[in-house]
């Protein structure tokens, strides 16, 4: 049986914690493999968002280095790699302040496209980020929020975390990833 890939429309994939370890080791290489499979097409963009002051060009270099480090050399196809890297943009954003949120909103624009917000940050920031996205009118009908384990440190904190993000995103917009189930 062969894998079947479903074509996708152009999208914006915003990675909060975009300069962190999870992004470097796992997310950027995984997205590169999706690009190799033709699943990142057209005007799709990958937007890094983190506290570090950096330009989009510096973020592209960060991504290129991550791929050289974490993808086998024989899988790095120069043409695909260059096209993939050109999709990268960066905005310095602080989850605890107003810094960068209007810049992120301006970069996203008003286009009606899927916006996936991937929170590659500690769970203590999930609610802050969801709140800021909502306050700056970036949560749309086609928005998605992706969070990874740990989702709280116990039942009470998990409930609090889920209620916090649930104030700003509908349940069908929230994707929870737990690599340890199954």
FENWOBEL-V306265 format. One record per backbone hydrogen bond with DSSP energy under -1.0 kcal/mol. NH is the residue of the N-H (numbers start at 0). CO is the residue of the C=O. If there is no record, write none. Layout:
# FENWOBEL-V306265
nh=NH co=CO
nh=NH co=CO
This chain:
# FENWOBEL-V306265
nh=11 co=113
nh=12 co=44
nh=13 co=115
nh=14 co=46
nh=15 co=117
nh=16 co=48
nh=17 co=48
nh=19 co=16
nh=23 co=19
nh=24 co=20
nh=25 co=21
nh=26 co=21
nh=27 co=22
nh=29 co=25
nh=30 co=26
nh=31 co=27
nh=32 co=28
nh=33 co=29
nh=34 co=30
nh=35 co=31
nh=36 co=32
nh=37 co=34
nh=38 co=33
nh=43 co=40
nh=44 co=10
nh=45 co=86
nh=46 co=12
nh=47 co=88
nh=48 co=14
nh=49 co=90
nh=58 co=54
nh=59 co=55
nh=60 co=56
nh=61 co=57
nh=62 co=58
nh=63 co=59
nh=64 co=60
nh=65 co=61
nh=66 co=62
nh=67 co=63
nh=68 co=64
nh=69 co=65
nh=70 co=66
nh=74 co=71
nh=75 co=72
nh=76 co=74
nh=80 co=76
nh=81 co=77
nh=82 co=78
nh=83 co=79
nh=84 co=80
nh=85 co=81
nh=86 co=83
nh=87 co=84
nh=88 co=45
nh=90 co=47
nh=92 co=49
nh=93 co=98
nh=96 co=93
nh=100 co=97
nh=103 co=99
nh=104 co=100
nh=105 co=101
nh=106 co=102
nh=107 co=103
nh=108 co=104
nh=112 co=110
nh=114 co=141
nh=115 co=11
nh=116 co=143
nh=117 co=13
nh=118 co=145
nh=119 co=15
nh=119 co=117
nh=124 co=121
nh=125 co=122
nh=128 co=124
nh=129 co=125
nh=130 co=126
nh=131 co=127
nh=132 co=128
nh=133 co=129
nh=134 co=130
nh=135 co=131
nh=136 co=133
nh=137 co=132
nh=142 co=139
nh=143 co=114
nh=144 co=172
nh=145 co=116
nh=146 co=174
nh=148 co=176
nh=157 co=153
nh=158 co=154
nh=159 co=155
nh=160 co=156
nh=161 co=157
nh=162 co=158
nh=163 co=159
nh=164 co=160
nh=165 co=161
nh=167 co=164
nh=168 co=164
nh=172 co=169
nh=173 co=170
nh=174 co=144
nh=176 co=146
nh=180 co=177
